[in-house]
Amino acid sequence: MSLFAGDLFNLEGAVALVTGGGTGIGLMAAKALAANGAKVYITGRRAGVLEEAIKAHGAHLKGSLVAVQADVSSKADLKRVLGEIKEGVLHILVNNAGIEGPVTKLDDNVQSGYDLSRRHIENEDFPDWGRVFQINTHSIFFATMTLLPLLEAGNKKPPPKTANWTASVINITSISGQVRLSQSHYAYNASKAAANHLSSMLAHELNFDRKIGVRVNALAPGLFATEMTSKKPSNAGVSSPDDLVGFANPAGRTGTEAEMANAVLLFSTNTFVNGQTLAVDGGFVTA
């Protein structure tokens, strides 16, 4: 068995799908998979953003990127995505699509329970919270269940360059679902905590209860440059780390595309890893 990195992470012939794959961490994941040989379907609500990302990055990859416009909060769209995967198999699913939701920033003058109550109740509402959970948590369940037949088929027809293959679901959650800080967005953090636990349940149910043989892990990023964190439009899906300030982690910086790619490839190819939540965060959760 070769221990050469090019063999360990070889995804030639693999079929993957990344939701929210046109920008940010989703695009990082898609490029990592395609760079190592996979054909990667990328989905998103904005068709133009997907096509721009493919035009800018697709020609430089060993594998390929394919755009499929879709809203992950729509069962009809997810069913349509299922039909777009012409190979009839899926080896890797990356559930990455996410939104930030309501943010209620407080200044130092907010000290009383009355002020704390008023600020949050005036700024947030039930539909806002519902939408965050719909995208960040519910879509993981519905996308995974919709695509499960293709993932199971992927086990029966594994990528030719891999050994002991089992299909992989990678849920991009967040360290915000692990820390006790609200970070001014309770809804987002709660939805990501739910996504972490949902990942654990799926890992158990698909292997021990029903024995489908599909691995499920959660990748919990810290601060990476994305449209969400930079608050600025991306350039062909890529955001600049220079747009971010105030790094509250021991590393003192944002994570890099290569560091995200490394983690995605680990969960994709290491078939002995299942049911784990990995923080890629510069040590933020330790602080």
N, C-alpha and C positions, 0 to 999 in steps of 0.2 A: 504494500500500500504506500503510495507516494505521499510525502509530507510537504511537497512543494506547494506554496500558497496558490499558485495558478491552478493546481489540480484540486486542492481542498475547496476552493470557491468556484469551481467551474460549473456554470449553469447553461452550457451550450445545449440547446434543444428544449430548455425549460420554458413554460408558459406562465406568465405572472400577470397580476392585475393590481394596480395601485389606485385607490380612490383619492381624490384631491391631488392628483399626480402632476398637475400643471405648474405648480409653484412650491416654493419652500421645501419643507421636509419631505413631502410627497415626491417632488421632483428629484430630490437627493436620492431617495430610495429607488425610484424608477431608473435613474441613471446608473446606480450601483448594480442593479440586477442586469440591465441591458449591457453594461460595460463588460460583464462576465458571461455574456452569451445568450441571455434570456430574451424572448419576445415579450414585451411588456405593454399591456393595455393600460392606458392612463385615462381616468374619468374625472369629470368636473362639470360644473354647471355652465362655465364659460367656454364655449367651443373655440373662440378665437385665442384664448389663453393657451389652450392645449396645443393648437396648431403652431402658435408662436414658439412654444417650448420645443416642439419636435423639430421645427425648422432650425432653431438655434443650436440644439444639442444632439439631434438624432444621427447626423452623419458621422459623428466621431465615436460611435459605440459599436462594439462587436456584435451585439444583438440589435434589436429594433424597438421603437416606440410607436404605438398605434393609439390614436385619439378616439374616445367614445364619449360623446356628450351625455351626461346623466346626472340626475339629482339623487343622492344616496338616501334621501328621506322619502323617496317615492317607490313603493313596491312595483309599480308598473315600469319605472325606469330600470330598476334592478333586474326585473325579468327580461327586459329588452337587452341589457348588458349580457345576461346569460346567453342569449341567442347570438350575440356579436362575436363570441369566442368560438371561431370556426374550427379550432383544433379538437373541440369536444373534451378537452382536459384542462385542468388548472393545477399548477404545482405550487404556486405561492400566491397568497392573497395578503395585501397590505391595506388594512383599514386605517386610512390616514385622515380622511376628511374631517374638518373640525372648525368651529367658530368660537369666538371669545364670549359673546353675550354681554349682558349688562355689567357695566363697571361703575361703582360708586366710590369715588375718591373722597377721603375725609381729611380735613386740615386739623391742626393741633387744637383748635377751638372747640371741636366736638368732643366733649367729655361726659355729658349727661346721657342717661338712657333716653330721655325725650329727644335730644338732637340726633342721637344714633338711629333711633326708630324713624324719625321724620325723614332723614336723608335717604334711607334705604326704601321706605315705603313710597315716597314721592318719585324716586328714580327708577324703581323696578316693578315688574308686574308678572303675574302668572304666565301669560303667553311668552314673555321673554325667557323665562326659565324653561318653559316647555320646549321652545325652539332649540335651546342649547342642548338639552338632553336628547332631543330628537336627532340632532346631527352627531353629537359627540359620543352618545351611548347607544341609543336605539338602532342607529344605522349599522353599528358593528354587528349586532345580533341579526338584523334582517339581511345584510349583505352576506354574512357568513352562511346563514341558513339557505339563502337563495343559491349560492354558488357551491354549496356542499356536495351535490352530486358530481360536479366537475372536479372538485378536490379529491373525492374518493376515486374517481376515474384516473386522476393523476398518479395515484399510488399503483394502479395496475399497469400504467404506461409511464414509468419514470423517465426523467432525463437520461440520455444514454451515457453521460460521463459521470454519473453519480453512483454511489454505493449505499445500500441499506436505506433507500429513499422513503421518506414519509412526507406527505404534503404539509405545508407550513402556513399558518395564519399568523400574521404579525399585526397586532393592534397598536397603533401609535397613540399612546395616552399622554401622560405628562407627570413630572414630579409634583405638579400642583395638586395631583390626586393623592399624594403621599404626605405632604407637609401639613402642619396645623395652621399655617398662615392663610388668611383669606385672600391676600394679595389684591384686595379691592374688588374681587369678582368671585363671590361665594358660589354662584351658579356654575361657572366654569370649573372650579376646583371640585365641587361636588360631582359634576358630570364625569370628570376624569377619574375620581375615586371609584365611581360606579363602573366605569369602563375597565379599570384594573380588576375589580372583583368579577365582572362579567367574563373577562379573559380567563380567570382561574376556573370559573364554573364550566366554561366551554371546554377547557383543556381536560377537565375531569370527565365530563359527560361524553365527549367524543372518543375517549380512550378506555375508560374503565367501565362505564355503564353500557354504552352502545357499541364500543369497540370498532368505531369507524376508522381509527388510525390516522387522524389528522391532528397534528400538533398545533397548539395555540399558545403564543407568548405575547407579552406586552412590553413594548419599548417605551420608556418614560423619559423623554428628552427634558433637559434643562433649557437654558437660553441658547437658541439658534436664531440666525437672521432669517426672518420670514416676513411676509406682509403683515401678519398679526402682531409680531413683536416690534417691527420697525415703524409701523403705522404709515408706510409709504408704498406706492406701487412698485412692483418688482420689475426688473429688466429681463425679459424672456424667462420669467419664473424665478429669477435669482435676486435675492435681496442683499444689500451691502451691510456687513458687520459694522461699518463706520456710522451707520444710522442709529446704533444702539449705544447707550451709556449706562453707567451705574451697575456694574457686574457684581451682584451679591453672591459670588461663589469663590472658593479658594483659588481656582485657576485664574481668576481675574480677567476673563475673556468669554467670548461666545464659543460654542462648539463649531467645528469645521465640517464641511461637506464630507471630507475623507473619514472623519470620526463617526459620522452618522452612517456612511456607507459600510464601514467596518462592522458596526453593530447589526445592520440589516442583513449582511451576508452571513454573520454568525447564526442568527436565528433561522435563516433560510436553509443553510447547509448542514448545521450540526444537528443531526437527527436524534441525538441523545438528550437534547434540551427541550423540555416541555413544561408548561404551566408556570413559567417564570416571569417576573417583572424586573427589567433591567433599567436602572437609572443611568442615563448618559448625560451628565449634568455638571461636570467640572467640580464635583464634590459638594454641590449645594445642599443636598439632604443631610450631609454630615454637619453642616453649620447651622 
